[in-house]
Amino acid sequence: MGKTLVEIRDLHFSYGERPVLRGVNLDIPRGRLVAILGVSGCGKTTLLRHVGGQLQPARGQVKVDGQVVHALGNDALYAMRRKMGMMFQVSGLFSDLSVFENIAYPMREHTDLPEDVIRDLVLMKLHAVGLRGARDLRTGELSGGMQRRVALARAIALDPMLIMYDEPFAGLDPISLSTIANLIRRLNDALGLTSVVVTYDVSESLKVADYVYFLHDGVVVAEGEAAGMADSDDPFVRQFVHARPDGPVAFQYPSRPFADSIGLGGA
């Protein structure tokens, strides 16, 4: 078994005529928590969809646990996805089911475990995220932070080898945000997971991650151990980490000069 769980090489992808990924190269080592940072719309979620096999690359390769994801047939891809957990940006919980039933669903769907075993496992997962007492509540009765914790419990329901988090901190109050961040770190270590967090939240991701990749304009522009990123001299990292308005990330989307757009060019 190699030390690298996810290996991405020269990954290209476009939505129609708009290139999103222009040659991404990165590795996710086993057992580590890796953050992928970048501004909104830079391709972070698109990258996760390639790892999960929802998208096919235009060029390049994505390997998970030694297998080329986009070369797998339906049955093999289905088996691969059973080893992955996913926490969606909007939680993605079933609104008509209780908290308990949301966690039990993937266990019933993907295993033949008896109900008494499923019950115990569900309570264990809910206990891990501090919500065992909320087992009978509907998702509509939960706060935003509690919904994220239920989503996290569901993501670890099948004890995956890899868990991916799509903007797990978005829209949370400071207390809930800190709680989710600490849970992600603690569960990664306690369960021996490999975790990938894609986010634009710098402060929390640098606190909990082991290693960080910065994605911009479709490529990895910087990377390194999370502990040293706050003092980096890289222009992109410095602008992103310290929220500076001026730097490699431009405010204006590429376009013609403004004067030309309103008919004043050459005036």
C-alpha positions as CSV (number, residue, x, y, z in Angstrom):
1,M,0.0,0.0,0.0
2,G,1.5,3.3,-1.1
3,K,1.7,6.4,1.1
4,T,-0.3,8.4,-1.4
5,L,-4.1,7.8,-1.4
6,V,-5.1,10.4,-4.1
7,E,-2.8,11.3,-7.0
8,I,-3.9,13.9,-9.5
9,R,-1.7,14.6,-12.6
10,D,-2.1,17.2,-15.3
11,L,-5.9,17.5,-14.8
12,H,-7.8,19.6,-17.3
13,F,-11.5,20.2,-17.4
14,S,-13.8,22.9,-19.0
15,Y,-17.5,23.7,-18.6
16,G,-18.3,24.4,-22.3
17,E,-15.8,27.0,-23.5
18,R,-14.8,28.0,-20.0
19,P,-11.6,26.3,-18.8
20,V,-11.8,25.5,-15.1
21,L,-8.9,23.2,-14.4
22,R,-5.8,23.8,-16.5
23,G,-3.3,21.2,-15.4
24,V,-3.7,20.5,-11.7
25,N,-1.1,18.3,-10.0
26,L,-1.4,17.3,-6.3
27,D,-1.1,14.4,-3.9
28,I,-3.1,13.5,-0.9
29,P,-1.1,11.3,1.5
30,R,-2.8,8.7,3.6
31,G,-3.8,9.6,7.1
32,R,-3.4,13.4,6.6
33,L,-5.8,16.3,6.5
34,V,-5.2,18.3,3.4
35,A,-6.9,21.7,2.7
36,I,-7.4,23.0,-0.9
37,L,-7.9,26.8,-0.7
38,G,-8.9,29.2,-3.3
39,V,-11.4,32.0,-4.2
40,S,-15.0,31.1,-5.0
41,G,-15.3,29.6,-8.5
42,C,-11.7,28.6,-8.8
43,G,-12.5,24.9,-9.4
44,K,-12.3,23.4,-5.9
45,T,-15.6,21.6,-6.0
46,T,-14.9,20.5,-9.6
47,L,-11.7,18.9,-8.4
48,L,-13.7,16.9,-5.8
49,R,-16.1,15.7,-8.4
50,H,-13.3,14.3,-10.4
51,V,-12.0,12.4,-7.3
52,G,-15.5,11.0,-6.8
53,G,-15.9,10.1,-10.5
54,Q,-18.9,12.4,-11.2
55,L,-16.9,14.2,-13.9
56,Q,-14.6,12.9,-16.6
57,P,-11.4,14.9,-17.2
58,A,-10.7,16.3,-20.6
59,R,-7.0,15.4,-20.1
60,G,-5.0,14.1,-17.2
61,Q,-5.5,11.4,-14.6
62,V,-7.0,11.0,-11.1
63,K,-6.0,7.9,-9.1
64,V,-7.5,6.9,-5.8
65,D,-6.0,4.0,-3.9
66,G,-4.0,3.0,-7.0
67,Q,-7.0,3.0,-9.4
68,V,-7.6,5.4,-12.2
69,V,-11.1,6.7,-11.3
70,H,-12.3,7.7,-14.7
71,A,-11.3,4.3,-16.2
72,L,-13.5,2.3,-13.8
73,G,-16.7,0.6,-14.9
74,N,-19.9,1.3,-13.1
75,D,-19.6,-1.6,-10.6
76,A,-16.0,-0.8,-9.8
77,L,-16.8,2.9,-9.4
78,Y,-19.7,2.1,-7.2
79,A,-17.4,0.0,-5.0
80,M,-14.8,2.8,-4.9
81,R,-17.4,5.3,-3.8
82,R,-18.4,3.1,-0.9
83,K,-15.0,3.8,0.5
84,M,-15.5,7.6,0.3
85,G,-17.5,9.9,2.5
86,M,-18.7,13.3,1.4
87,M,-19.9,16.3,3.4
88,F,-21.8,18.6,1.1
89,Q,-21.8,22.4,1.3
90,V,-25.5,22.5,2.0
91,S,-25.5,19.3,4.2
92,G,-27.7,17.4,1.7
93,L,-29.8,15.8,4.5
94,F,-33.1,14.1,3.8
95,S,-35.6,16.6,5.2
96,D,-38.4,14.0,5.6
97,L,-36.3,11.7,7.8
98,S,-35.1,12.0,11.4
99,V,-31.5,12.5,12.4
100,F,-31.3,8.8,13.2
101,E,-32.7,7.7,9.8
102,N,-30.4,10.0,7.9
103,I,-27.4,8.3,9.4
104,A,-28.9,4.8,9.1
105,Y,-29.7,5.3,5.4
106,P,-26.2,4.6,3.9
107,M,-25.8,1.6,6.2
108,R,-29.0,0.1,5.0
109,E,-28.3,1.0,1.4
110,H,-24.7,-0.4,1.3
111,T,-24.6,-3.2,3.9
112,D,-26.5,-6.2,5.1
113,L,-26.1,-5.4,8.7
114,P,-28.9,-6.4,11.1
115,E,-31.0,-3.5,12.5
116,D,-29.7,-3.9,16.0
117,V,-26.1,-3.4,14.8
118,I,-27.2,-0.5,12.6
119,R,-28.8,1.1,15.7
120,D,-25.6,0.8,17.7
121,L,-23.5,2.2,14.9
122,V,-25.8,5.2,14.3
123,L,-25.7,6.1,18.0
124,M,-21.9,5.8,18.0
125,K,-21.6,8.2,15.0
126,L,-24.0,10.6,16.6
127,H,-22.2,10.4,19.9
128,A,-18.9,11.3,18.0
129,V,-20.4,14.5,16.8
130,G,-22.2,15.3,20.1
131,L,-25.8,14.8,18.8
132,R,-26.9,11.4,20.2
133,G,-29.6,13.2,22.1
134,A,-31.0,14.7,18.9
135,R,-31.6,11.3,17.2
136,D,-35.4,11.7,16.9
137,L,-35.4,15.3,15.6
138,R,-36.2,16.2,12.0
139,T,-33.5,18.1,10.1
140,G,-35.8,21.2,10.0
141,E,-35.6,21.4,13.8
142,L,-31.8,21.7,13.8
143,S,-29.7,24.8,13.6
144,G,-27.2,25.2,10.7
145,G,-24.3,24.0,12.8
146,M,-26.2,21.0,14.0
147,Q,-27.2,20.1,10.5
148,R,-23.5,20.2,9.5
149,R,-22.7,17.8,12.4
150,V,-25.4,15.4,11.3
151,A,-23.9,15.6,7.8
152,L,-20.5,14.8,9.2
153,A,-21.9,11.8,11.1
154,R,-23.5,10.5,7.9
155,A,-20.2,11.0,6.0
156,I,-18.4,8.7,8.4
157,A,-21.2,6.2,8.6
158,L,-19.4,3.5,6.6
159,D,-16.0,4.2,8.0
160,P,-14.5,5.5,4.7
161,M,-10.9,5.5,3.8
162,L,-11.3,9.0,2.3
163,I,-13.7,11.8,3.4
164,M,-14.2,15.0,1.4
165,Y,-15.6,18.3,2.7
166,D,-17.0,20.8,0.3
167,E,-17.0,24.3,2.0
168,P,-17.8,22.8,5.5
169,F,-17.4,26.2,7.2
170,A,-19.6,28.3,4.9
171,G,-22.5,30.2,6.6
172,L,-21.7,29.1,10.1
173,D,-21.5,31.3,13.2
174,P,-18.0,31.4,14.9
175,I,-18.9,28.9,17.6
176,S,-20.4,26.4,15.1
177,L,-17.5,26.9,12.7
178,S,-14.9,26.2,15.4
179,T,-16.9,23.1,16.5
180,I,-17.0,21.7,13.0
181,A,-13.3,22.4,12.3
182,N,-12.3,20.7,15.5
183,L,-14.5,17.7,14.8
184,I,-13.0,17.3,11.3
185,R,-9.5,17.2,12.9
186,R,-10.4,14.9,15.7
187,L,-12.3,12.4,13.6
188,N,-9.5,12.3,11.0
189,D,-7.0,11.3,13.7
190,A,-9.3,9.1,15.8
191,L,-10.6,7.1,12.8
192,G,-7.4,7.0,10.8
193,L,-9.1,8.8,7.9
194,T,-7.6,10.7,5.0
195,S,-9.5,14.1,4.7
196,V,-9.7,16.7,2.0
197,V,-11.2,20.1,2.9
198,V,-12.0,22.5,0.1
199,T,-12.7,26.0,1.4
200,Y,-12.0,29.7,1.2
201,D,-11.9,30.0,4.9
202,V,-8.2,30.6,5.7
203,S,-8.1,30.8,9.5
204,E,-9.9,27.6,10.4
205,S,-8.3,25.5,7.6
206,L,-4.8,26.6,8.6
207,K,-5.6,25.6,12.2
208,V,-6.7,22.1,11.5
209,A,-4.9,21.0,8.2
210,D,-1.6,19.3,7.9
211,Y,-0.8,20.4,4.4
212,V,-2.3,23.1,2.1
213,Y,-2.7,23.6,-1.6
214,F,-3.7,27.0,-3.1
215,L,-5.7,26.7,-6.3
216,H,-6.0,29.7,-8.7
217,D,-6.7,30.1,-12.4
218,G,-7.0,26.3,-12.8
219,V,-3.6,25.3,-11.4
220,V,-1.9,24.8,-8.0
221,V,0.0,28.1,-7.5
222,A,1.4,27.3,-4.0
223,E,1.6,24.5,-1.5
224,G,3.2,23.6,1.8
225,E,2.8,22.7,5.4
226,A,-0.1,24.5,7.0
227,A,1.9,25.7,9.9
228,G,4.2,27.9,7.8
229,M,1.6,29.5,5.5
230,A,0.9,32.6,7.5
231,D,4.5,33.7,7.1
232,S,4.8,32.7,3.4
233,D,6.5,35.1,1.0
234,D,4.5,33.8,-2.0
235,P,2.5,36.7,-3.4
236,F,-0.7,34.7,-3.9
237,V,-0.5,33.1,-0.5
238,R,0.2,36.4,1.2
239,Q,-2.7,38.1,-0.5
240,F,-5.1,35.2,0.2
241,V,-4.1,34.5,3.8
242,H,-4.0,38.2,4.8
243,A,-7.1,39.2,2.8
244,R,-5.3,41.9,0.9
245,P,-7.2,43.6,-2.0
246,D,-4.2,44.0,-4.2
247,G,-2.2,41.0,-5.5
248,P,-2.3,38.2,-8.1
249,V,-6.1,37.8,-7.6
250,A,-7.7,40.7,-9.6
251,F,-11.0,42.2,-8.5
252,Q,-12.2,42.7,-12.1
253,Y,-13.1,39.7,-14.3
254,P,-11.1,39.7,-17.5
255,S,-12.7,42.1,-20.0
256,R,-12.1,44.9,-22.5
257,P,-10.9,48.2,-21.1
258,F,-13.7,50.0,-19.5
259,A,-13.3,53.1,-21.6
260,D,-13.7,51.0,-24.8
261,S,-16.8,49.3,-23.4
262,I,-18.6,52.7,-23.0
263,G,-17.4,54.1,-26.3
264,L,-14.7,56.4,-24.9
265,G,-11.7,54.5,-26.2
266,G,-9.2,56.8,-27.8
267,A,-11.0,59.9,-26.7
